C-alpha cells in the first residue's frame, strides 16, 4: 500500500463538518476541484465512499462517521498541542461582556450578529468560545446553557404618548429601534414572541443594544433590551416597561468546538464564565 498523504485529512474533516465542497473550498481558500480531488484520493486509499450527495449537500456515509470518530482523538491531541496559548478569545454580546471584564487571561470581543460569521470563526479557530443565542445547531460544536434574561421595552421618560405602561396597539404604532440581528429569518423579538405580531415600523437599525439606548434617548422611538441593561437604561433617563405580549426569555449558550470538551484549561474557563455570568 502506498504511503498515506496526511494533507487529505483536513479537507475531509471540513467537508464532514460543513456537508459541502463549496463551503469547504471557501473556508480553506482553495478551489472546489482541489477539495473534490482530495476526497476522491482519500476514498481510493480507504477503499470506500465517504459521502453521498443529497441535493446541494454531501451527507457522510456510515464509513465516514466511523473514520471521523477514529481520527478525532488524534486531531484533538494535535490541536491541543499546537493551540496552547496564554489567552482565550471569547465572543459575547454587550450585556454579557460587562459581566466578564474582570476575568483574566481572556480577550473579549463583541459577538457578530451573523450566525454564519460566528460559525466561520469557530471553525477557523479565530475564537475559542462564544456566548450567544443561535437558532441553528451544528454537530461539530457543544452547546452549554449558561444564562437567560427577561426582555422589556424602553422609551424616554417624557415620551409624548406612552405612560407607565404600553398597549399592544401603541407598540405596533410606535417607531422602533432594532438590532441588525436575525434568527430563522426573523428579528429577535419576533423570534422569541409567543404572540403573532404585526410587522414593526423599524426606524433605525444598529449593531448593539447600547446604541439602541442612545437612539431611544434622543427620539420618540422605542426598543427592547435584556434585563442586564435595565440599570443603564434608567441611568440614561429612560423608563423600562413590561411588553404588552408574552415573550420567551433570551437564552444564552456557551458554544465551543468539541475538541475543547475535555481540555482542562477550557473546562476551567467555562466554569469561571458560568460563575461570573450567573452571579454578577
Buried (B, 14 or more C-beta within 10 A) or exposed (E): EEEEEEEBBBBBBBBBBBBBBEBBBBBBEEEBEEBBEBBEBBBEEBEEBBBEEEEEEBEBBEBBEEBBEEEBEEBBEEBBEEBEEEEBBBBBBBBBBBBBEEBEEBEBBEBBBEBEEBBBBBBEEEBBBBBBBBEEEBEBBBBBEBBEBBBBBBBBEEBEEBEEEBEEEBBBEBBBBBBEBBBEEEBBBBBBBEEEBEEBEEBBBBBBBBBBBEBBBEBBBBBBBBBBBBEBBEEBEBBBBEBBEEBEEBEBBBBBBEBBBEBEBBEEBBEBBBEBBEEE
